[in-house]
């Protein structure tokens, strides 16, 4: 029986989906104004692992993670770089997809962008105003926290103790300092959209409420993100969704991952104490980085240091060596013939035991440290008994179990980061991309812009950035 720690109740609860065997899951994605840091990558890996385990249990998971492609940080960075917000977003969305591929993240069911859902956002804000929970001042729209008595239920912060909080604008226009912005009136030099309150753009919190509802309906099962999002972002999501759509509990289970820390301090861009995910992945085996990111219990802090990454690399080598050992023994037995031995029974029992232990750990709020401990105990059994095993069948079962369990944790034992392998595939990649660009140019000439955009976006998901120049399209990785 799977139990998860629900931030809403601060308790472990039995996981029971709202719709039978279907799980609807939304995870807050990156604001695409800069390179993701390795702390962001922890959230990526954690929730991918949770998704994989749910699928292992037999659930059908619809998995949504968004891109925030319009907010103050996007506008400021685009102005600094002298580029458009759309170009900035495309650059860092491609970077995200590159990192996702290197960390072996399963593709999301949908990766929506905030700017794709302006009509939904405006509709939600209209409903909040209609229901008496929002007000308009000079083209700005605010949520009236005093009209939502349940505010603070997720973060457990009493109303009287609430401050403006991170990314909540302090403004004289507010009736109450605790109120937060739903819609911002147009400012010079900023992108804007038409609305009933004049041209403007959404507040940061609005997008996830509407995208969760759009793709998953309300209520849905799981909402994930980093602990820094509990307040104000997720608290405001609950208030918005509830006030607009008349549902007290829009999400059944709230799951939040702990911070990556450096010398016991939260890693963040604002503190300038971070390494980008790209920097780390360029210097360590990608699968070792993935192993490191899930090596701690997801709800607890995880300390970042070179020693931890080196240890993860050694752990990955232990797994690969065990696989090679089993494969080698199978090869020998296929040549010499099988013969049963006492070691067959012991290894067979170990294969059953590791699966049971793995499931017990993962059923306890996705306890990946416990699951990894079971795997390495199994590897010791493999190393002890393999040389004495006489039957190939029990070895194949052990290999299958080991590969399956590490796969649930997102470790791809077939992945290779070597320069030789990269070079061997570079020429083939170049040919395929250029062929697709030719097809895209044909679509553009035929004014089939939907097909043209589809090719561009699909390449972007693979980490390939397309730039249209006067001399024709160019491309690059990342």
LUMDREN-149625 format. One record per residue (C-alpha): residue in three letters; z, y, x. Coordinates in steps of 0.5 Angstrom, whole numbers, plus 500, padded with zeros to 3 digits. Each point is the difference from the previous one (the first is absolute). Layout:
# residues N
+------+-----+-----+-----+
| code |  zz |  yy |  xx |
+------+-----+-----+-----+
|  ALA |   Z |   Y |   X |
...
+------+-----+-----+-----+
This chain:
# residues 478
+------+-----+-----+-----+
| code |  zz |  yy |  xx |
+------+-----+-----+-----+
|  UNK | 500 | 500 | 500 |
|  UNK | 498 | 507 | 503 |
|  UNK | 505 | 505 | 500 |
|  UNK | 498 | 507 | 502 |
|  UNK | 504 | 506 | 502 |
|  UNK | 499 | 506 | 494 |
|  UNK | 501 | 507 | 502 |
|  UNK | 501 | 502 | 493 |
|  UNK | 506 | 495 | 499 |
|  UNK | 502 | 500 | 507 |
|  UNK | 501 | 492 | 499 |
|  UNK | 496 | 494 | 502 |
|  UNK | 496 | 497 | 493 |
|  UNK | 496 | 494 | 498 |
|  UNK | 493 | 502 | 501 |
|  UNK | 497 | 499 | 493 |
|  UNK | 493 | 503 | 499 |
|  UNK | 499 | 504 | 494 |
|  UNK | 493 | 496 | 498 |
|  UNK | 501 | 493 | 502 |
|  UNK | 497 | 498 | 506 |
|  UNK | 497 | 507 | 501 |
|  UNK | 503 | 505 | 505 |
|  UNK | 498 | 507 | 500 |
|  UNK | 502 | 504 | 506 |
|  UNK | 499 | 507 | 503 |
|  UNK | 502 | 502 | 507 |
|  UNK | 500 | 508 | 502 |
|  UNK | 495 | 500 | 505 |
|  UNK | 499 | 506 | 506 |
|  UNK | 498 | 507 | 499 |
|  UNK | 494 | 500 | 504 |
|  UNK | 501 | 506 | 504 |
|  UNK | 501 | 497 | 507 |
|  UNK | 501 | 493 | 504 |
|  UNK | 505 | 496 | 497 |
|  UNK | 506 | 498 | 504 |
|  UNK | 503 | 494 | 502 |
|  UNK | 505 | 501 | 495 |
|  UNK | 495 | 501 | 494 |
|  UNK | 497 | 493 | 503 |
|  UNK | 506 | 497 | 498 |
|  UNK | 500 | 501 | 493 |
|  UNK | 493 | 498 | 500 |
|  UNK | 502 | 493 | 503 |
|  UNK | 506 | 499 | 496 |
|  UNK | 497 | 501 | 493 |
|  UNK | 494 | 496 | 502 |
|  UNK | 504 | 494 | 502 |
|  UNK | 504 | 501 | 493 |
|  UNK | 493 | 499 | 497 |
|  UNK | 498 | 494 | 504 |
|  UNK | 507 | 497 | 498 |
|  UNK | 499 | 501 | 493 |
|  UNK | 493 | 497 | 500 |
|  UNK | 503 | 494 | 504 |
|  UNK | 505 | 499 | 494 |
|  UNK | 493 | 500 | 495 |
|  UNK | 501 | 507 | 497 |
|  UNK | 493 | 504 | 499 |
|  UNK | 501 | 506 | 503 |
|  UNK | 497 | 507 | 499 |
|  UNK | 501 | 504 | 506 |
|  UNK | 499 | 508 | 500 |
|  UNK | 501 | 504 | 506 |
|  UNK | 498 | 508 | 499 |
|  UNK | 498 | 505 | 505 |
|  UNK | 503 | 507 | 499 |
|  UNK | 494 | 504 | 502 |
|  UNK | 502 | 507 | 497 |
|  UNK | 506 | 504 | 502 |
|  UNK | 503 | 505 | 504 |
|  UNK | 500 | 496 | 506 |
|  UNK | 492 | 498 | 499 |
|  UNK | 499 | 507 | 499 |
|  UNK | 503 | 503 | 506 |
|  UNK | 497 | 495 | 505 |
|  UNK | 493 | 501 | 497 |
|  UNK | 501 | 507 | 501 |
|  UNK | 503 | 499 | 507 |
|  UNK | 494 | 495 | 502 |
|  UNK | 495 | 505 | 497 |
|  UNK | 497 | 494 | 495 |
|  UNK | 500 | 498 | 493 |
|  UNK | 506 | 496 | 496 |
|  UNK | 495 | 495 | 498 |
|  UNK | 497 | 499 | 508 |
|  UNK | 508 | 500 | 502 |
|  UNK | 501 | 495 | 495 |
|  UNK | 494 | 495 | 502 |
|  UNK | 502 | 501 | 507 |
|  UNK | 507 | 497 | 499 |
|  UNK | 499 | 495 | 494 |
|  UNK | 495 | 497 | 505 |
|  UNK | 506 | 500 | 505 |
|  UNK | 504 | 497 | 495 |
|  UNK | 495 | 494 | 499 |
|  UNK | 500 | 499 | 507 |
|  UNK | 507 | 499 | 501 |
|  UNK | 500 | 496 | 494 |
|  UNK | 495 | 495 | 503 |
|  UNK | 504 | 500 | 506 |
|  UNK | 506 | 498 | 497 |
|  UNK | 497 | 495 | 495 |
|  UNK | 502 | 503 | 494 |
|  UNK | 496 | 498 | 494 |
|  UNK | 496 | 505 | 496 |
|  UNK | 503 | 503 | 494 |
|  UNK | 497 | 499 | 493 |
|  UNK | 499 | 507 | 500 |
|  UNK | 501 | 506 | 505 |
|  UNK | 500 | 506 | 495 |
|  UNK | 499 | 507 | 503 |
|  UNK | 504 | 506 | 496 |
|  UNK | 494 | 504 | 500 |
|  UNK | 497 | 495 | 496 |
|  UNK | 505 | 500 | 494 |
|  UNK | 500 | 508 | 498 |
|  UNK | 499 | 498 | 493 |
|  UNK | 506 | 495 | 500 |
|  UNK | 504 | 505 | 503 |
|  UNK | 499 | 506 | 496 |
|  UNK | 501 | 495 | 494 |
|  UNK | 506 | 498 | 502 |
|  UNK | 503 | 507 | 501 |
|  UNK | 497 | 502 | 493 |
|  UNK | 504 | 495 | 497 |
|  UNK | 507 | 502 | 504 |
|  UNK | 499 | 507 | 497 |
|  UNK | 499 | 497 | 493 |
|  UNK | 506 | 496 | 501 |
|  UNK | 504 | 506 | 502 |
|  UNK | 502 | 498 | 507 |
|  UNK | 495 | 505 | 503 |
|  UNK | 499 | 507 | 500 |
|  UNK | 494 | 505 | 503 |
|  UNK | 501 | 506 | 504 |
|  UNK | 494 | 504 | 503 |
|  UNK | 496 | 494 | 500 |
|  UNK | 505 | 496 | 504 |
|  UNK | 503 | 494 | 495 |
|  UNK | 507 | 497 | 502 |
|  UNK | 504 | 494 | 497 |
|  UNK | 506 | 502 | 497 |
|  UNK | 506 | 496 | 503 |
|  UNK | 505 | 502 | 495 |
|  UNK | 496 | 497 | 495 |
|  UNK | 500 | 493 | 503 |
|  UNK | 507 | 498 | 500 |
|  UNK | 498 | 493 | 503 |
|  UNK | 498 | 504 | 507 |
|  UNK | 503 | 497 | 506 |
|  UNK | 501 | 493 | 497 |
|  UNK | 495 | 497 | 506 |
|  UNK | 503 | 504 | 506 |
|  UNK | 507 | 500 | 497 |
|  UNK | 501 | 508 | 501 |
|  UNK | 504 | 503 | 495 |
|  UNK | 496 | 506 | 497 |
|  UNK | 506 | 505 | 502 |
|  UNK | 499 | 498 | 507 |
|  UNK | 492 | 500 | 500 |
|  UNK | 497 | 505 | 505 |
|  UNK | 492 | 502 | 500 |
|  UNK | 499 | 494 | 505 |
|  UNK | 494 | 499 | 505 |
|  UNK | 493 | 502 | 498 |
|  UNK | 503 | 504 | 493 |
|  UNK | 498 | 507 | 500 |
|  UNK | 506 | 505 | 500 |
|  UNK | 497 | 505 | 495 |
|  UNK | 503 | 506 | 496 |
|  UNK | 496 | 498 | 494 |
|  UNK | 504 | 494 | 499 |
|  UNK | 505 | 500 | 494 |
|  UNK | 504 | 495 | 504 |
|  UNK | 500 | 499 | 508 |
|  UNK | 500 | 492 | 498 |
|  UNK | 493 | 501 | 497 |
|  UNK | 494 | 498 | 503 |
|  UNK | 493 | 502 | 500 |
|  UNK | 495 | 496 | 496 |
|  UNK | 494 | 504 | 501 |
|  UNK | 499 | 506 | 505 |
|  UNK | 496 | 506 | 498 |
|  UNK | 494 | 502 | 504 |
|  UNK | 501 | 503 | 507 |
|  UNK | 494 | 503 | 504 |
|  UNK | 497 | 495 | 505 |
|  UNK | 503 | 494 | 496 |
|  UNK | 496 | 495 | 496 |
|  UNK | 501 | 500 | 493 |
|  UNK | 498 | 497 | 493 |
|  UNK | 500 | 503 | 493 |
|  UNK | 506 | 499 | 496 |
|  UNK | 503 | 503 | 493 |
|  UNK | 504 | 504 | 505 |
|  UNK | 494 | 503 | 504 |
|  UNK | 497 | 497 | 506 |
|  UNK | 505 | 497 | 505 |
|  UNK | 502 | 493 | 503 |
|  UNK | 506 | 495 | 499 |
|  UNK | 506 | 499 | 503 |
|  UNK | 501 | 494 | 504 |
|  UNK | 504 | 496 | 496 |
|  UNK | 495 | 500 | 494 |
|  UNK | 495 | 496 | 503 |
|  UNK | 504 | 493 | 500 |
|  UNK | 503 | 500 | 493 |
|  UNK | 492 | 501 | 498 |
|  UNK | 497 | 495 | 504 |
|  UNK | 506 | 495 | 499 |
|  UNK | 499 | 500 | 493 |
|  UNK | 492 | 501 | 500 |
|  UNK | 499 | 493 | 504 |
|  UNK | 506 | 496 | 498 |
|  UNK | 503 | 503 | 494 |
|  UNK | 507 | 501 | 498 |
|  UNK | 505 | 497 | 501 |
|  UNK | 498 | 497 | 506 |
|  UNK | 504 | 495 | 505 |
|  UNK | 500 | 502 | 507 |
|  UNK | 500 | 507 | 503 |
|  UNK | 501 | 501 | 508 |
|  UNK | 500 | 505 | 505 |
|  UNK | 505 | 502 | 506 |
|  UNK | 507 | 502 | 498 |
|  UNK | 498 | 507 | 502 |
|  UNK | 496 | 500 | 493 |
|  UNK | 506 | 498 | 496 |
|  UNK | 502 | 508 | 499 |
|  UNK | 496 | 504 | 498 |
|  UNK | 494 | 497 | 499 |
|  UNK | 502 | 493 | 497 |
|  UNK | 505 | 504 | 496 |
|  UNK | 495 | 505 | 497 |
|  UNK | 495 | 494 | 499 |
|  UNK | 505 | 497 | 495 |
|  UNK | 501 | 506 | 497 |
|  UNK | 493 | 502 | 499 |
|  UNK | 498 | 493 | 497 |
|  UNK | 506 | 500 | 496 |
|  UNK | 499 | 507 | 497 |
|  UNK | 492 | 499 | 499 |
|  UNK | 499 | 493 | 497 |
|  UNK | 507 | 499 | 497 |
|  UNK | 502 | 494 | 504 |
|  UNK | 507 | 500 | 503 |
|  UNK | 499 | 495 | 505 |
|  UNK | 493 | 501 | 503 |
|  UNK | 501 | 495 | 506 |
|  UNK | 504 | 494 | 499 |
|  UNK | 502 | 499 | 508 |
|  UNK | 500 | 505 | 505 |
|  UNK | 500 | 498 | 507 |
|  UNK | 501 | 504 | 506 |
|  UNK | 499 | 498 | 508 |
|  UNK | 505 | 503 | 505 |
|  UNK | 497 | 505 | 505 |
|  UNK | 498 | 498 | 507 |
|  UNK | 505 | 504 | 505 |
|  UNK | 500 | 502 | 507 |
|  UNK | 507 | 501 | 503 |
|  UNK | 503 | 499 | 493 |
|  UNK | 496 | 506 | 498 |
|  UNK | 495 | 499 | 494 |
|  UNK | 492 | 500 | 503 |
|  UNK | 497 | 506 | 497 |
|  UNK | 494 | 505 | 501 |
|  UNK | 505 | 506 | 499 |
|  UNK | 504 | 498 | 505 |
|  UNK | 495 | 498 | 505 |
|  UNK | 503 | 494 | 502 |
|  UNK | 494 | 495 | 498 |
|  UNK | 495 | 496 | 503 |
|  UNK | 493 | 499 | 496 |
|  UNK | 498 | 494 | 497 |
|  UNK | 494 | 500 | 504 |
|  UNK | 504 | 501 | 507 |
|  UNK | 504 | 494 | 499 |
|  UNK | 494 | 496 | 498 |
|  UNK | 496 | 502 | 506 |
|  UNK | 506 | 497 | 504 |
|  UNK | 502 | 494 | 497 |
|  UNK | 497 | 494 | 497 |
|  UNK | 499 | 502 | 492 |
|  UNK | 503 | 494 | 498 |
|  UNK | 506 | 501 | 504 |
|  UNK | 501 | 507 | 497 |
|  UNK | 500 | 497 | 493 |
|  UNK | 505 | 495 | 502 |
|  UNK | 504 | 505 | 503 |
|  UNK | 500 | 504 | 493 |
|  UNK | 502 | 495 | 496 |
|  UNK | 505 | 497 | 505 |
|  UNK | 506 | 504 | 496 |
|  UNK | 502 | 499 | 493 |
|  UNK | 496 | 505 | 496 |
|  UNK | 505 | 504 | 497 |
|  UNK | 504 | 502 | 507 |
|  UNK | 498 | 504 | 506 |
|  UNK | 496 | 497 | 505 |
|  UNK | 501 | 503 | 507 |
|  UNK | 493 | 502 | 504 |
|  UNK | 500 | 498 | 508 |
|  UNK | 496 | 497 | 505 |
|  UNK | 505 | 494 | 501 |
|  UNK | 499 | 498 | 492 |
|  UNK | 492 | 500 | 501 |
|  UNK | 501 | 496 | 506 |
|  UNK | 504 | 495 | 496 |
|  UNK | 495 | 500 | 494 |
|  UNK | 495 | 499 | 505 |
|  UNK | 504 | 494 | 503 |
|  UNK | 501 | 497 | 493 |
|  UNK | 493 | 500 | 498 |
|  UNK | 498 | 496 | 507 |
|  UNK | 505 | 495 | 498 |
|  UNK | 497 | 499 | 493 |
|  UNK | 493 | 500 | 503 |
|  UNK | 503 | 495 | 506 |
|  UNK | 502 | 495 | 494 |
|  UNK | 494 | 501 | 497 |
|  UNK | 496 | 498 | 506 |
|  UNK | 505 | 494 | 502 |
|  UNK | 499 | 497 | 493 |
|  UNK | 492 | 501 | 500 |
|  UNK | 500 | 497 | 507 |
|  UNK | 504 | 494 | 498 |
|  UNK | 496 | 499 | 494 |
|  UNK | 494 | 500 | 504 |
|  UNK | 503 | 494 | 505 |
|  UNK | 502 | 496 | 494 |
|  UNK | 493 | 501 | 497 |
|  UNK | 497 | 497 | 507 |
|  UNK | 505 | 494 | 501 |
|  UNK | 502 | 499 | 493 |
|  UNK | 506 | 501 | 496 |
|  UNK | 507 | 496 | 500 |
|  UNK | 506 | 501 | 496 |
|  UNK | 506 | 502 | 503 |
|  UNK | 507 | 502 | 499 |
|  UNK | 498 | 507 | 502 |
|  UNK | 495 | 500 | 494 |
|  UNK | 506 | 500 | 495 |
|  UNK | 504 | 505 | 503 |
|  UNK | 494 | 505 | 500 |
|  UNK | 498 | 498 | 493 |
|  UNK | 507 | 502 | 498 |
|  UNK | 500 | 507 | 504 |
|  UNK | 494 | 502 | 497 |
|  UNK | 503 | 499 | 493 |
|  UNK | 507 | 503 | 502 |
|  UNK | 496 | 506 | 503 |
|  UNK | 496 | 502 | 494 |
|  UNK | 507 | 499 | 495 |
|  UNK | 504 | 505 | 505 |
|  UNK | 494 | 505 | 501 |
|  UNK | 500 | 500 | 492 |
|  UNK | 507 | 501 | 500 |
|  UNK | 500 | 506 | 504 |
|  UNK | 494 | 503 | 497 |
|  UNK | 503 | 499 | 493 |
|  UNK | 506 | 504 | 503 |
|  UNK | 497 | 507 | 499 |
|  UNK | 494 | 498 | 505 |
|  UNK | 505 | 499 | 506 |
|  UNK | 495 | 499 | 505 |
|  UNK | 505 | 500 | 506 |
|  UNK | 502 | 493 | 497 |
|  UNK | 493 | 498 | 498 |
|  UNK | 499 | 501 | 508 |
|  UNK | 506 | 496 | 502 |
|  UNK | 498 | 494 | 496 |
|  UNK | 493 | 501 | 503 |
|  UNK | 503 | 500 | 507 |
|  UNK | 504 | 494 | 498 |
|  UNK | 494 | 496 | 498 |
|  UNK | 497 | 502 | 507 |
|  UNK | 505 | 497 | 504 |
|  UNK | 500 | 494 | 495 |
|  UNK | 492 | 500 | 502 |
|  UNK | 501 | 500 | 507 |
|  UNK | 506 | 495 | 500 |
|  UNK | 496 | 495 | 496 |
|  UNK | 492 | 501 | 501 |
|  UNK | 499 | 496 | 507 |
|  UNK | 503 | 494 | 496 |
|  UNK | 497 | 500 | 494 |
|  UNK | 495 | 495 | 499 |
|  UNK | 496 | 502 | 493 |
|  UNK | 495 | 505 | 500 |
|  UNK | 502 | 501 | 492 |
|  UNK | 507 | 503 | 501 |
|  UNK | 498 | 504 | 506 |
|  UNK | 494 | 503 | 495 |
|  UNK | 506 | 501 | 495 |
|  UNK | 504 | 504 | 505 |
|  UNK | 494 | 504 | 502 |
|  UNK | 498 | 502 | 493 |
|  UNK | 507 | 502 | 498 |
|  UNK | 501 | 504 | 506 |
|  UNK | 494 | 504 | 499 |
|  UNK | 501 | 501 | 493 |
|  UNK | 507 | 503 | 501 |
|  UNK | 498 | 505 | 505 |
|  UNK | 494 | 501 | 496 |
|  UNK | 505 | 502 | 494 |
|  UNK | 503 | 505 | 505 |
|  UNK | 493 | 503 | 502 |
|  UNK | 500 | 497 | 507 |
|  UNK | 492 | 498 | 501 |
|  UNK | 500 | 495 | 506 |
|  UNK | 493 | 500 | 500 |
|  UNK | 500 | 508 | 502 |
|  UNK | 498 | 502 | 506 |
|  UNK | 500 | 507 | 504 |
|  UNK | 497 | 498 | 506 |
|  UNK | 495 | 505 | 503 |
|  UNK | 495 | 494 | 501 |
|  UNK | 500 | 498 | 493 |
|  UNK | 499 | 508 | 498 |
|  UNK | 494 | 500 | 504 |
|  UNK | 497 | 494 | 498 |
|  UNK | 500 | 503 | 493 |
|  UNK | 499 | 507 | 501 |
|  UNK | 492 | 499 | 500 |
|  UNK | 500 | 496 | 494 |
|  UNK | 504 | 506 | 496 |
|  UNK | 496 | 505 | 503 |
|  UNK | 494 | 497 | 496 |
|  UNK | 503 | 498 | 494 |
|  UNK | 503 | 508 | 499 |
|  UNK | 493 | 503 | 502 |
|  UNK | 497 | 495 | 495 |
|  UNK | 505 | 502 | 494 |
|  UNK | 498 | 508 | 502 |
|  UNK | 493 | 499 | 499 |
|  UNK | 501 | 497 | 493 |
|  UNK | 505 | 506 | 499 |
|  UNK | 494 | 505 | 502 |
|  UNK | 496 | 496 | 496 |
|  UNK | 505 | 501 | 494 |
|  UNK | 501 | 507 | 501 |
|  UNK | 492 | 502 | 500 |
|  UNK | 500 | 496 | 494 |
|  UNK | 505 | 504 | 497 |
|  UNK | 505 | 494 | 499 |
|  UNK | 506 | 504 | 502 |
|  UNK | 505 | 495 | 497 |
|  UNK | 497 | 494 | 505 |
|  UNK | 500 | 505 | 506 |
|  UNK | 507 | 502 | 499 |
|  UNK | 502 | 492 | 499 |
|  UNK | 497 | 499 | 507 |
|  UNK | 504 | 505 | 503 |
|  UNK | 506 | 499 | 497 |
|  UNK | 500 | 492 | 501 |
|  UNK | 498 | 502 | 507 |
|  UNK | 506 | 504 | 500 |
|  UNK | 505 | 495 | 498 |
|  UNK | 497 | 496 | 506 |
|  UNK | 502 | 506 | 505 |
|  UNK | 493 | 502 | 501 |
|  UNK | 500 | 508 | 499 |
|  UNK | 493 | 503 | 498 |
|  UNK | 498 | 507 | 501 |
|  UNK | 493 | 503 | 497 |
|  UNK | 497 | 504 | 505 |
|  UNK | 493 | 504 | 500 |
|  UNK | 498 | 495 | 505 |
|  UNK | 502 | 494 | 495 |
|  UNK | 506 | 496 | 499 |
|  UNK | 505 | 498 | 506 |
|  UNK | 506 | 495 | 500 |
|  UNK | 506 | 499 | 504 |
|  UNK | 506 | 495 | 499 |
|  UNK | 506 | 504 | 498 |
+------+-----+-----+-----+
